[in-house]
Amino acid sequence: MNSTRQASARADDRELTRLLEARLHDPFQVLGPHSDGSRMRVRVFNPHARSITMLPGELVLTPMGTTGLFEWSGAGNKLPSPYRLRWIDDTGNAHEQHDPYAFPPLLQNRDLELFSQGRHHAAYSFLGAHFLELQ
């Protein structure tokens, strides 16, 4: 492994550690689909899952130790959208749901920046419940 990939892997490990410690401010950095152009990766955090399969296609996610993190990696740069997750819990019950991290974040950086500065005068327009249909 070259030094650039090693540095990237170490940074990735740090982000995963921060996620598991509930210290990562942006879970989208490590969860959901990510592409480097030639390969696609999907990560899911579900501490109650014994196994997870991505649908359609029956793509099996591999557990990353006993952390509750699961990962799938494959060639290409596209996934069916929106994909669904079928997971089996500790008691053997099957569940199916959309991966919430398969959808892009809805809050805009500018809104977040103004809000954190206390200068956003229309925070009601993006905070709270708003009906929205995606895909």
C-alpha positions in Angstrom: 0.0 0.0 0.0 1.4 3.4 -0.9 1.8 6.2 1.6 -1.2 8.2 0.3 -3.5 5.2 0.7 -2.1 4.4 4.1 -2.7 8.0 5.3 -6.2 7.9 3.9 -6.8 4.5 5.7 -5.6 6.0 9.0 -7.8 9.1 8.6 -10.7 6.8 7.8 -10.0 4.7 10.9 -10.0 7.9 13.0 -13.4 8.9 11.6 -14.8 5.5 12.3 -13.5 5.6 15.9 -15.1 9.1 16.3 -18.4 7.8 15.0 -18.4 4.9 17.4 -17.6 7.2 20.3 -20.5 9.5 19.2 -18.0 12.3 18.5 -18.3 12.6 14.7 -20.3 15.7 13.8 -21.0 14.5 10.3 -21.8 10.8 10.0 -22.3 11.2 6.2 -18.5 11.3 6.1 -18.3 7.5 6.8 -21.9 6.1 6.5 -23.8 5.5 3.3 -22.5 5.2 -0.2 -19.0 6.5 -1.2 -17.2 6.3 -4.5 -13.6 6.8 -5.5 -14.5 6.7 -9.2 -13.7 3.0 -9.8 -15.0 1.4 -6.6 -18.1 1.9 -4.6 -18.4 1.4 -0.8 -21.4 1.4 1.5 -21.2 1.5 5.2 -24.0 1.0 7.7 -24.1 1.3 11.4 -26.6 -1.0 13.1 -25.6 -2.4 16.5 -28.7 -4.6 16.6 -28.0 -6.4 13.3 -26.6 -9.9 13.0 -26.4 -9.6 9.2 -27.3 -6.9 6.5 -28.1 -7.3 2.8 -28.4 -4.5 0.3 -31.4 -4.7 -2.1 -31.9 -5.0 -5.0 -29.1 -7.4 -5.8 -28.7 -9.3 -2.5 -25.4 -7.6 -1.8 -24.1 -8.9 1.5 -22.4 -6.4 3.8 -19.5 -7.7 5.9 -19.4 -6.9 9.7 -16.5 -4.8 10.7 -15.6 -6.7 13.9 -18.2 -6.4 16.7 -18.7 -2.6 16.3 -22.1 -2.6 14.7 -20.5 -1.3 11.5 -21.1 -3.3 8.2 -19.5 -2.6 4.9 -19.9 -3.6 1.2 -17.4 -2.8 -1.4 -17.5 -3.4 -5.2 -16.4 -2.3 -8.6 -18.2 0.6 -10.3 -19.4 4.0 -9.2 -23.2 3.6 -9.1 -25.7 1.9 -6.8 -29.4 1.4 -7.4 -31.1 4.4 -6.0 -32.7 4.3 -3.5 -31.3 1.0 -2.2 -32.9 -0.8 0.7 -31.4 -2.7 3.6 -32.6 -6.1 4.8 -31.2 -6.9 8.2 -31.6 -9.7 10.7 -31.6 -8.8 14.4 -30.1 -10.7 17.3 -33.3 -12.7 17.8 -33.6 -13.7 14.1 -36.3 -11.3 13.0 -36.0 -9.8 9.6 -36.4 -6.1 8.9 -36.3 -4.0 5.7 -35.8 -0.3 5.4 -34.2 2.4 3.4 -30.7 3.4 4.4 -31.1 7.0 5.7 -27.5 7.8 4.6 -28.3 6.8 1.0 -29.9 10.2 0.7 -27.8 13.3 0.6 -27.8 15.8 3.5 -30.6 18.4 3.1 -29.1 21.2 5.2 -27.0 23.6 3.1 -23.5 24.6 4.4 -24.4 28.3 4.3 -27.5 27.8 6.4 -25.5 25.8 9.0 -22.8 28.4 9.0 -25.2 31.3 9.6 -27.1 29.3 12.2 -23.9 28.5 14.1 -23.0 32.2 14.1 -26.5 33.1 15.4 -27.1 35.2 12.3 -29.7 33.0 10.5 -33.0 34.9 10.5 -35.1 32.2 8.9 -34.0 29.0 10.8 -37.6 27.9 10.8 -37.3 27.3 7.1 -34.9 24.3 7.5 -35.3 23.2 11.2 -38.2 21.1 12.4 -40.6 19.0 10.3 -41.2 19.9 6.7 -42.9 17.7 4.2 -40.5 16.7 1.4 -40.5 13.9 -1.1 -37.2 12.6 -2.4 -36.6 10.3 -5.3 
